[in-house]
Amino acid sequence: MQRIKSGDQVEVIAGKDLGERGKVVSVINKKDRVVVEGVNRLKKHERARQAGNRQVPAQIVEFDSPIHLSNVMLVCPSCDERTRVGFRYLDDGTKTRFCKKCDSDVD
């Protein structure tokens, strides 16, 4: 089970976007990276090209670049603070994540 999943609210704890909060768009497990909405925005210059029958003009595209997993922390939905994540098994045998500060379930 992952500590951070898609749809979680996270806060950046290191880097140029320190203190920014955002929603996780995707998780790249093989590289230990996450894409956070509105964080680590980069610009890419694209040249004009032919796409089928139409011409695509030259443009500058902004996009969210992946950030390393160690540079973000989960924000607990109940206490609204950044926190470490723990795991526990419920009575029915399912594994769940919980907030280490307020001891409430994250899932």
N, C-alpha and C positions, 0 to 999 in steps of 0.2 A: 504494500500500500504506500502511496506517495504522501509526502508531507504537504505538498502544494499541488492543487489540481486546477483544471480549467474552471473559470467562474469564481475563484476565490478572490477576495480583496487582499492585496499585499501592499507593503510599504518598503521603499528602497532604503537600505541602511548603509550603502557605500556607493561612491561614484559621483558623477556630475549631476545626477538627479536625486541627490540625497534628500530624504524627507517626503518625496512625492508618493502619492497613493494612487492605485489603479487596479483595474480588474484584469485577471490573467486571461489572455486570449487563447494561448496554446502553450503546451509543455513539450520541450524537445528532450526526451529522456536520454538518448545516446550521447548528447553533448552537455547534459546537466544545465540546460538553459530554459528560460521562460520568456514569452512575449507578453509584455504588460501594456495595456491600452494607455496611450498618452505619455509613455516613458521611453527614453532613449530614442527619440525621433531623429531620423537621419534623412538627408536629401540625396536623391540620385538623379543625375542628369541623363536624360535619354535622348538619343538622336532621332531624327525623322526616319521613318521606315515605311515600307509597303507591307500591309497586312491584308492579303487576299486582293480584293478589288479596290480597297480604299487606302488612302494615304493617312498615316498617323503622324501628327506634327511633333516637332521637338518640344520637350517639356521637362519640367523639374517635378519629380514625384517625391512626396514625403511619405515615410513609412516607419512603423515601429520595429526597431531592431531587437533581437534577443539579448537578454541580460543574464548573467550567470546566477544560478540558483542560490549561491551563498550570499549574494548581494541583496536579497529580498527576504522579508519576514512576513508571515501571515498576520492579518489583522482579525482579531476575534470578533465575530458578529454580535456577541452579547455584551462584552465589556468595551468594545471599540478601541482596544489597545493592541499594539504589535506584541506578539507572544511566540514562545516556543510551542511546538506541537508534540503531544504525547499520544500513545495508542493504548487502547484497552479493549477487552472483549466484553460484550454485553451478555446478559443472561441467556439470550437465544443463540449465542455462539458467534455472532457477527462482530467483526473488528471495526472499531470506529476511532476517529481522531478526537482529541479533546484539548482545550486550552489549559496551559500550565498555570496561568495566573488566576482565572476564576473557576477552573475545574468544570466548565460546561462543555457539552458536545459541540463540535464544529460542524459535523455533517448533519 
